[in-house]
Amino acid sequence: MTDYLHPALNTLAPKNSTLLVFGGCGGIGQAIVAAAHERGLRIAVADLQQSIEQNPPPKGVLTFACDATKTNDIKHVRDSLQRDWGHVRAVINLVGFTKEQTPVADMCDAEWDEIIDGTLRSAFLIARHVHPLLTASDEGVLINTSSTFGVSVPYPGYAPYSVAKAGIINLTRALATEFAPKIRVNAIAPGLIDTAFLQGGTGRPPKTSRVNSEAALSKVALQRIGRPEDIAGMAMFLISPAASYITSQTLHVNGGMWS
């Protein structure tokens, strides 16, 4: 038994459920996959080929090389699981990234578009194309990933990422309205989490982070940087029957971090 999943939650995530995780090879994705694997869920992971090679999922987890900005890649994942499983009960979307922190006044069009497309447009594409998989389940669950940056921008150079993450909050609300009552849609908004994301994201070229961890900690009520397992616990709760009356919400898991 791992030590990061609260014992109460261990009884909540339904066994033998099917789970698809986009971005499942990143730091948070690995923790979610580990928690779900421990619980006995059937898991599929869709991620960039480089991410899969760097951090291969546990044995028995289906893997798909997928660039979530490409419709055909997502369709391939959907069609494969529709054929093999018939449905997916829960989809967790962790896709998103930043690049070098460039002020808006100095940013080129292509960089803005790349971050917006890779974080927000990809969320639209995923939701659109996994809808049939979730509808085929008795009760589908879609979890998006926003960020504390979606409601607060304490550092310069994060404009496109923050705009995308703010967009995911309202996309989640819109999807919850449109997909109801068959599918619940929520978002998790992590704060400062100790993963490779701080250097841009798994499977992408590293970048220089302007986040000063010591300074950031002074704004965190719980006085520690978050762990991937903190997000995994929330994800397991949201896909469980204990959250069956929760939809359209963005749950902030940030230790009380606000600027």
N, C-alpha and C positions, 0 to 999 in steps of 0.2 A: 504494500500500500504506500503510495507516495504521500509526502507530508504536506502538499500544497492544496489538496482538495478537501474542503471541510467535510467531515464525516456525514453531516446531514445531507449535503448535496449528493453524496454517493448513492442515496436511495431515490434520487429524483430523476436523473437523466434516464429515460427509458432504455432498457437493454434491447439489443438487436435492432435498434433504429439505424437509419442510414443518414450519413452526414457527409456533405461535400464542403471542403474548405478551399477557397481560392486564396492563394498566398500562404499555404500551409507549411512551407519550408522556412519561413522567417522565424524570428525569435518568439513572437506571440503565437504564430501558427504552430510551431513545434510543441509549445505548451498545451495548446488546445487539442492537438492530435494525440498527445500523450494522455491527457485526461480522458478523452473519448475512447481511446484504445483500452485504457485501464477499465473503463466501464463496459466494454464489450460491444461498442457500436461498430457497424460496418462503415469504413471511412474511405473516401476518395479525396485526393489532394490534387489541385491544379495549380501549377506554378511555372515560372520561367525555367527552361531547361537547365540553366546554370545554377539556379537555386536548388533544384532537385539533385544535381550532381554534388553540390556543396553540402547539403543537409538532407540526405535521403530519409524518407519516412520509415517507420517501423515495418518489419516484414508483415505482409498481409494487407497493407494499405495500397489501394489502387492509386497510381500516379499518372497524371496527364501533363505533358509539356504544353503550356498555355500562356499566351500573351493576351491578357484580358482587355487590351485595346483593339483586338482583332476579332470581329464577329465570327469568322469561320472557326477560330480556335475554340471559342466558347460553345458554338454549335456542336463541334466534335465531342466535347466533354458531355454536353447534354444528351446527344444522340447515343453515345456509348453507354451512359448510365441508364437511359430509357430502355435500351436493349437488354442490359445485364441485370438491372435492378427493378425496372418498371416505374420506380418513383424515387424521390429523395425526400426524407422528412424534414431535414434541416440543411440550410446553406448558410455558411459564414463567409463573408467577403472581407478580406483583410488587405485588399490591393490598394496601394498608394505609395507615393515616394516624393522626396524632395531632391533638389540638386544644390549646387553652390548657392548660398544665400545672396541673391542679387536684388538691389533696390528696384522698384518699378521704373524709376526714371532711367535706369541703365539696362533694363531687360529687353531682350529682343522678342519679337512675336513668337518665334518658334519655341523658345524656352517656356514662355507662358502656356502656349497650347499643349506642349508635351506634358507638363505637370497637371494641367486641368484635365486633359484627356486620360492620363494614366491614373488619376485619382477619382474624378467625378464621372466622366463619360464611361469609364469602365464599370462603374457601379450601375449606371443605367443599362449597359449592355448585359451585365450579369443578371440583373433583376428581370429584364425582358425575356432572356432566353432560358432561365431556369424556372420561370413561372409554370410551364407544363409539368415539370418534375414535381414541384411542390403541390400543385393542384391535384395530382394523382395520389398524394398521400392523404391519410385520414385527417391530419392537421399539420399543415406546412409551417415552417418557421424560417424566416430570412433575417439574418443579422448583418447589418452594415457596420462599417467602422468610421466614426468621425474622429474628433480629437479635441482636446482642450483648446487648440488653436482655432477650432471652428467657432469659438465664442470669445476668445481673447487672443490678442497678438502682441505678446510682450517683447518680441525680438524683431529687428529689421530683417528683411530679405525673405520673409515667409508669405508674401502676399498671395501668389497663386495657390499654394498649398492650403492656406487658411480659407481662401474663397471656396476652394473645392470641398473642404471639410465642412464649412458652413452650408454649402449646397447639399451635402449628404444628409444633414439634419432635416432639411425640408423635403428632400427626396424620400427619406424614410417616412415622413408624415404622409406624403402623397401616395406612396406605395401601400401604406397601412390602410388608407381609405379605399384605394382601388382594388387591393387584393383581398379585402375583408369580404365575408367572414371566414373564408377557407384558410387563409394564410395570415399569421401574425408577423409583423415587420417591426423591428426595433434596431437601435444602433447602440454601440458601445463607444464612448469617447475616452480613450486613454489619455493620461497626462504624461509625465516624463517616465518612460519605461526603459529599463536597462537592456537594450537590444542593439543590433547592428543598424537599426533604423536611424539612430542618431548620426550615422555616417552615410545616410542616403537610402539604405534598404538592401536587403539580401539580393544578390544576383545582379547588382548594378555597381558601376564604378564608385569607389568611396569618395566622400566629399568632406570638406572641413566643416565641422559643426561650430556654430556661434553660440550654442547653448552652454552657458557656464553652470555646470552642475552644482557647484557650491552656492552660487547666487540663487539658482532656482530653488534649492532646498530651503532657503530662508522664506520662501513663499508657500511651502508645503506644510500643512498643519501636522501631518504625521511624521514629518522630518526624516523621510527616506525616499529614495528613488523607487519607483514601482518595479515589480518583478513580472515577467510574462505570466506567471502562474496567477497573479492577481486578476488578469484579464480572462484567463482560462476559467477561473471560478465563476465569473459573471456570465461567461458564454454558456457554461454547463447549466447554470440556473435558467437562463433565458430560453434554452431549448427544452427545458424540462416542463412537466405538467404543473409544477409549482408556479410557473409564470403564465399560465393559460389565460389569464385575464389582463395581460400586459401587451399592449401594442401601440405603435406610433411614438414610442418614447426613446429618448437618447439618455442612456445611463452613463454618468460621468464617474470614471474610476481613476482618480487623480490624487488621492491622498489629501484632498482639500486644497489643491493648487489653483489659485486665482491671482491675477496680477492686480 
